[in-house]
Amino acid sequence: MLSSILQDCRVLPVVTAVDVESTVQLAGALQRGGMRAIEITLRSAAALDSIRAVSARVPGLRVAAGTVTNPAELDQALAAGASLVLSPGATPQLLRAARERAVDFVPGVATASEVMLGMDHGFEIFKLFPAEAAGGLALLKSLAGPFPHARFCPTGGLTPGNFRTYLAEPNVICCGGSWMVGAGLVNNGRWEEIEALARGAMGDTV
């Protein structure tokens, strides 16, 4: 069930793949740090090959595709082996395609109208993006009233200093972040530091 999958993830690391090998090593470091999933965004040429490689070479780590913006990208992500798909937004076409493929899909929202559109298509779990820029905790609290059954994965602007505050909100099921997968860490192969940051994100203390 999607809700239990995301709750188990707690923090979903949002990764832009530079190349396949570094992404596989990154995925291994995140898993050693206790993370249960990785979101590889379709923002780079290495994304689909990285999804395939991590799916095959890092057993036990759930591989999600992020930044999926249309049905064609949805199909490409599924063909590459993604078991979870997230979008920064949602169109009626993409929502329909996700329902037709019966995929675990988290559409992106930033307004009440977008939540309503997603619910019209049968979705109750959403990616709040860009979370901080769209209104952050105040927006989450405001959405809780009219949408008591909706749950959110806030992503965008979350940091080691604020993500636990987001997770404490009753309508937050998990959150997304990139502080543990920064380009400087990955490009310099600082896998032990990444592992430590992942462990900190998955724990209740810094």
C-alpha positions as CSV (number, residue, x, y, z in Angstrom):
1,M,0.0,0.0,0.0
2,L,1.4,3.4,-1.0
3,S,0.7,5.0,2.4
4,S,2.7,2.4,4.3
5,I,5.5,2.5,1.7
6,L,5.9,6.3,2.1
7,Q,5.6,6.2,5.8
8,D,8.3,3.6,6.0
9,C,10.6,5.8,3.8
10,R,10.4,8.8,6.2
11,V,12.8,10.9,4.1
12,L,13.0,10.4,0.4
13,P,16.4,11.5,-1.0
14,V,15.9,13.5,-4.2
15,V,18.8,12.7,-6.6
16,T,19.8,14.1,-10.0
17,A,22.0,11.4,-11.5
18,V,25.4,12.5,-12.9
19,D,26.3,9.1,-14.2
20,V,25.3,5.5,-13.5
21,E,28.3,4.4,-11.4
22,S,28.2,7.3,-9.0
23,T,24.4,6.9,-8.6
24,V,24.8,3.2,-7.8
25,Q,27.5,4.1,-5.2
26,L,25.3,6.9,-3.8
27,A,22.3,4.5,-3.5
28,G,24.5,2.0,-1.6
29,A,25.6,4.7,0.8
30,L,22.0,5.9,1.4
31,Q,20.9,2.3,2.0
32,R,23.7,1.7,4.5
33,G,22.5,4.8,6.3
34,G,19.1,3.3,6.7
35,M,17.3,4.9,3.9
36,R,14.7,2.6,2.2
37,A,14.2,4.4,-1.1
38,I,15.8,6.8,-3.5
39,E,14.1,9.2,-5.9
40,I,16.0,9.6,-9.2
41,T,14.7,12.6,-11.0
42,L,14.3,12.6,-14.8
43,R,16.4,15.7,-15.0
44,S,19.5,14.3,-16.6
45,A,20.5,12.0,-19.4
46,A,21.7,9.4,-16.9
47,A,18.4,9.2,-15.1
48,L,16.8,6.2,-16.8
49,D,20.0,4.1,-17.0
50,S,20.6,4.9,-13.3
51,I,17.1,3.7,-12.4
52,R,17.8,0.5,-14.2
53,A,21.2,0.0,-12.6
54,V,20.1,0.8,-9.0
55,S,17.1,-1.4,-9.4
56,A,19.4,-4.3,-10.4
57,R,22.5,-3.7,-8.2
58,V,21.1,-2.3,-4.9
59,P,18.6,-5.0,-3.8
60,G,16.2,-4.0,-1.1
61,L,16.2,-0.3,-2.0
62,R,13.0,1.0,-3.5
63,V,13.7,3.0,-6.6
64,A,11.4,5.9,-7.4
65,A,11.4,8.1,-10.5
66,G,10.9,11.8,-9.9
67,T,10.2,14.8,-12.1
68,V,7.8,12.8,-14.3
69,T,5.7,15.3,-16.1
70,N,3.8,13.5,-18.8
71,P,2.5,10.0,-19.8
72,A,5.5,9.3,-22.0
73,E,8.0,9.9,-19.2
74,L,5.7,7.8,-16.9
75,D,6.0,4.8,-19.3
76,Q,9.8,5.3,-19.6
77,A,10.2,5.3,-15.9
78,L,8.2,2.2,-15.4
79,A,10.1,0.4,-18.3
80,A,13.3,1.3,-16.5
81,G,12.2,-0.4,-13.4
82,A,10.8,2.4,-11.1
83,S,8.4,1.0,-8.5
84,L,7.2,4.5,-7.4
85,V,6.7,7.6,-9.5
86,L,6.5,11.2,-8.3
87,S,5.7,14.4,-10.2
88,P,6.3,18.1,-9.3
89,G,2.8,18.8,-10.6
90,A,-0.1,17.1,-12.3
91,T,-2.2,17.3,-15.5
92,P,-5.4,15.5,-16.2
93,Q,-3.5,13.5,-18.8
94,L,-0.8,12.4,-16.4
95,L,-3.3,11.6,-13.6
96,R,-5.4,9.4,-16.0
97,A,-2.3,7.6,-17.2
98,A,-1.2,6.9,-13.7
99,R,-4.6,5.4,-12.9
100,E,-4.6,3.4,-16.0
101,R,-1.2,1.9,-15.3
102,A,-2.1,1.2,-11.7
103,V,1.2,2.6,-10.6
104,D,2.1,3.9,-7.2
105,F,2.0,7.6,-8.1
106,V,2.4,10.8,-6.1
107,P,1.2,13.9,-8.0
108,G,2.5,17.3,-7.1
109,V,0.4,20.1,-5.7
110,A,0.8,23.6,-4.4
111,T,-2.8,24.8,-4.2
112,A,-6.2,23.6,-2.9
113,S,-7.5,23.4,-6.5
114,E,-4.7,21.0,-7.5
115,V,-5.5,18.8,-4.5
116,M,-9.1,18.7,-5.6
117,L,-8.1,17.8,-9.2
118,G,-6.0,14.9,-7.8
119,M,-8.8,13.7,-5.5
120,D,-11.2,13.8,-8.5
121,H,-8.8,11.2,-10.1
122,G,-8.7,9.1,-7.0
123,F,-5.5,10.3,-5.3
124,E,-5.2,11.2,-1.7
125,I,-1.4,11.3,-1.3
126,F,0.4,14.3,-2.8
127,K,3.9,15.8,-3.2
128,L,3.7,19.4,-1.8
129,F,6.1,21.2,-4.1
130,P,7.9,23.5,-3.8
131,A,7.0,23.2,-0.2
132,E,8.8,26.1,1.4
133,A,8.2,28.5,-1.5
134,A,4.5,27.6,-1.7
135,G,3.8,28.3,2.0
136,G,5.5,25.6,4.0
137,L,4.0,24.6,7.3
138,A,1.3,27.3,7.2
139,L,0.0,25.8,3.9
140,L,0.0,22.3,5.2
141,K,-1.9,23.4,8.3
142,S,-4.4,25.3,6.0
143,L,-4.9,22.3,3.8
144,A,-5.7,20.0,6.7
145,G,-9.1,21.5,7.3
146,P,-10.8,21.1,3.9
147,F,-8.9,17.9,3.1
148,P,-8.8,15.8,6.2
149,H,-8.0,12.6,4.3
150,A,-5.2,14.0,2.2
151,R,-1.6,13.3,3.1
152,F,1.5,15.1,1.8
153,C,5.2,14.6,1.0
154,P,6.6,18.1,1.3
155,T,9.7,18.6,-0.9
156,G,11.6,21.7,-1.8
157,G,13.5,23.8,0.7
158,L,13.6,21.2,3.4
159,T,16.8,21.1,5.4
160,P,18.3,19.2,8.4
161,G,17.0,22.1,10.5
162,N,13.4,22.0,9.5
163,F,12.4,18.6,8.1
164,R,11.5,17.1,11.5
165,T,9.0,20.0,12.0
166,Y,7.4,19.0,8.8
167,L,7.3,15.3,9.7
168,A,5.5,16.2,13.0
169,E,2.5,17.5,11.1
170,P,-0.4,15.0,11.1
171,N,-1.0,15.3,7.4
172,V,2.6,14.7,6.4
173,I,3.4,11.1,5.5
174,C,7.1,11.6,4.6
175,C,9.3,14.3,3.1
176,G,11.7,14.7,0.3
177,G,15.1,16.4,0.5
178,S,18.5,16.7,-1.1
179,W,20.8,17.8,1.6
180,M,22.3,14.3,2.0
181,V,23.0,14.0,-1.8
182,G,24.5,17.4,-2.7
183,A,26.6,17.6,-5.8
184,G,29.7,18.4,-3.8
185,L,29.3,15.2,-1.8
186,V,28.6,12.9,-4.8
187,N,31.2,14.4,-7.1
188,N,33.9,13.9,-4.5
189,G,32.8,10.4,-3.6
190,R,32.2,11.3,0.1
191,W,30.1,8.2,0.6
192,E,30.8,7.9,4.4
193,E,29.6,11.4,4.9
194,I,26.5,10.7,2.8
195,E,25.8,7.6,4.8
196,A,26.1,9.6,8.1
197,L,23.7,12.2,6.8
198,A,21.3,9.5,5.7
199,R,21.5,7.9,9.1
200,G,20.8,11.3,10.8
201,A,17.7,11.8,8.5
202,M,16.3,8.5,9.4
203,G,16.8,8.9,13.1
204,D,15.1,11.2,15.7
205,T,18.3,13.0,16.6
206,V,20.8,15.1,14.6
